[in-house]
Amino acid sequence: MLDKNSSNVKNSLIELLNQYEYITGKKLITENVDQLVSNPANSLDIINAQVVVADDNAEVFANQYDNLKKTYDEIDSEIQQKNLELGRIQVNINSANKYKDSLNGISSCDSAYVTVSECPFCKNQNKGISKEVNKLQSAIEWLNSELQKTPVLAETFLVKQKELKQERDELKKTLSHYKELIADMENVQKQAKERKSRYEQAVNVKERIAAIIQEKLIGSEPELLNEIGECEKSINRIRKFLIDNYNIDNKMKSAEIAINKNMNAIGEKLDFEETYKPVNLIFSLDTFDLHFNIKGESVYLRSVGSGANWLACHISLFTGLIKYFCQQGSSCLIPPILFLDQPSQVYFPTSTDIASEFDAKKLKEAEGKEEQVDADLKSVTNLYQQLVKFCKETFKETNIMPQIIITDHADNLKLEDCDFDKDLVRGRRWRAKNEGFIKLINASSSQETAN
């Protein structure tokens, strides 16, 4: 279970959260890692609710990178200083040991004893030698003191050496962490040069964080693991029954071919980046994975930036499915209805649209991207144009008209062979009214209607 590796989980989350912050210039969440790990179910909801907004400001990125490099250099300099101190201490230890070895060759003595010197002729005592004896006694005491201090001195150096090594090793761990962060930032820049936007990289990091928390959630709930196991057994039984009694594999393959053909037909007309053209989307009915086939390489949706690409992918898939339902005629039990909410916000964020009327130019000016207004308005117009054509062409082919309901703030678009106001909106605007897609009726008005 992941609980046994809680430290590894926390370290991985810290690293990914740091990556997200320097990719986007913003924190993904305000909660700390301990909170994420302690309540994975709530944490997963919090992570999934976060909208990825990547700051492509090169100056912000450069400042983050410079700060990391500066911190790295400071720690590296501190490690070098510790190494110099350790070198000096080792010299002192070597000197103390050498001095100790030299003293070990000297026999210690406790005192000096000299008999009284007496003149053999006059019998007078020579007291001058006593002074020399005193000097010798002092020397003996000094020598014994030195012999006692030498082991203590060497031990002091060893203790200091141990402390410095521990401090240096901790600094090395921190340095290694910053080295990884710098390498990650350099990798972000490298991927940006390879046309992988920071938005795309941020989404990828967010998904990796969610995946770790999801694993933590599953690992912390034994009954959930049992339930998953039972579901897998049930799926395998159903799959075997379908294979044994129906031509399910061929039907699934045939359906996939039809859906892929449908979604690529409209995908070619939507605004994908040049990297993903010609559009070759592949959808699996078995795993529900959606990916591009680019020169034989599978590029999954989680790796596809930007928001415009994501929108085009979803529109292609949903319309591909809707058309397939229509192609099945009365044998299909799924109604060909598609509901889209604010598809234009990829180009014109709703957070900045508070005016009484939709004004593409002012919205782009509010974002500081006025140079994109024509291109983005053209993309939104093309989206609606292709959806109108899709409905007409599907009806012509299958005699079934798909119903696409869209709530959006983009307005007064100039479409081909279609009057946006008369044919699509039909007066259903709510900007100037205190009502929305569903009109709420209060109790008093309901009573009046009843009367």
Summary of the structure (lengths in Angstrom):
residues: 451
radius of gyration: 39.8
end to end distance: 64.6
largest distance: 156.1
contacts: 1151
relative contact order: 0.07
helix: 68%
strand: 6%
